[in-house]
């Protein structure tokens, strides 16, 4: 499943995205990395289920009122690690 999702994203980045931008759609992505790059990294790092969830959450945050900027994929261990104090 991971390979299929990554291949689909690669097809989008290579063929569909340049075609859409040549039609005159506004500007580029307001985030770094772009949403398709973010999705690829998230799926490769976290697997197909959680990676797709992270990518969808990123797409929902991409709107005209968003500030954009640097938004990197959370590391693998940060998703499951809860900060706590050691017991005395």
C-alpha positions in Angstrom: 0.0 0.0 0.0 2.9 2.4 0.8 4.4 1.9 -2.6 1.1 2.6 -4.4 0.6 5.8 -2.4 4.2 7.0 -3.0 3.9 6.1 -6.8 0.6 8.1 -7.0 2.2 11.1 -5.3 5.3 10.9 -7.6 3.0 10.8 -10.7 1.2 13.8 -9.4 4.4 15.8 -8.8 5.9 14.8 -12.1 2.9 15.2 -14.5 -0.2 16.7 -12.9 1.3 19.5 -10.8 3.3 21.1 -13.7 0.2 20.9 -15.9 -2.0 22.6 -13.4 0.5 25.4 -12.8 0.9 25.9 -16.6 -2.9 26.5 -16.8 -2.5 29.6 -14.7 -3.5 28.5 -11.2 -2.5 31.0 -8.6 1.0 31.0 -7.1 2.6 28.0 -5.5 2.4 26.2 -2.2 2.5 28.4 0.9 4.2 25.7 2.9 7.7 24.3 2.8 7.9 21.4 1.9 5.0 21.4 -0.6 1.9 19.4 0.3 2.8 16.5 -2.0 6.4 16.3 -0.7 5.0 16.4 2.9 2.6 13.6 2.1 5.4 11.5 0.6 7.7 12.0 3.6 4.8 11.4 6.0 3.8 8.1 4.3 7.4 6.9 4.1 8.0 7.7 7.7 4.8 6.9 9.5 3.2 4.3 7.1 0.1 4.5 4.9 -2.5 5.0 7.6 -0.9 7.7 9.9 1.0 9.2 7.0 -2.2 9.7 5.0 -3.9 11.2 8.1 -1.0 13.7 8.5 -1.2 14.6 4.8 -5.0 15.2 5.0 -4.5 17.3 8.1 -1.9 19.4 6.2 -4.3 19.9 3.2 -7.0 21.1 5.6 -4.6 23.7 7.0 -3.8 25.0 3.5 -6.2 27.8 2.9 -6.0 31.5 2.0 -5.9 32.6 5.7 -3.1 30.3 6.6 0.3 31.9 7.2 2.2 29.0 5.7 5.9 28.7 6.2 8.1 25.8 7.3 6.0 22.7 8.4 8.0 19.6 8.6 6.7 16.1 9.2 6.9 15.1 12.9 9.5 12.5 13.7 8.5 8.9 14.2 9.2 8.7 17.9 7.5 12.0 18.7 4.2 10.6 17.6 4.2 7.9 20.3 6.3 9.5 23.0 4.5 11.3 25.8 6.7 13.5 27.9 6.8 12.7 31.5 8.8 13.1 34.6 10.6 10.1 36.1 9.2 8.8 39.3 11.3 9.6 42.4 
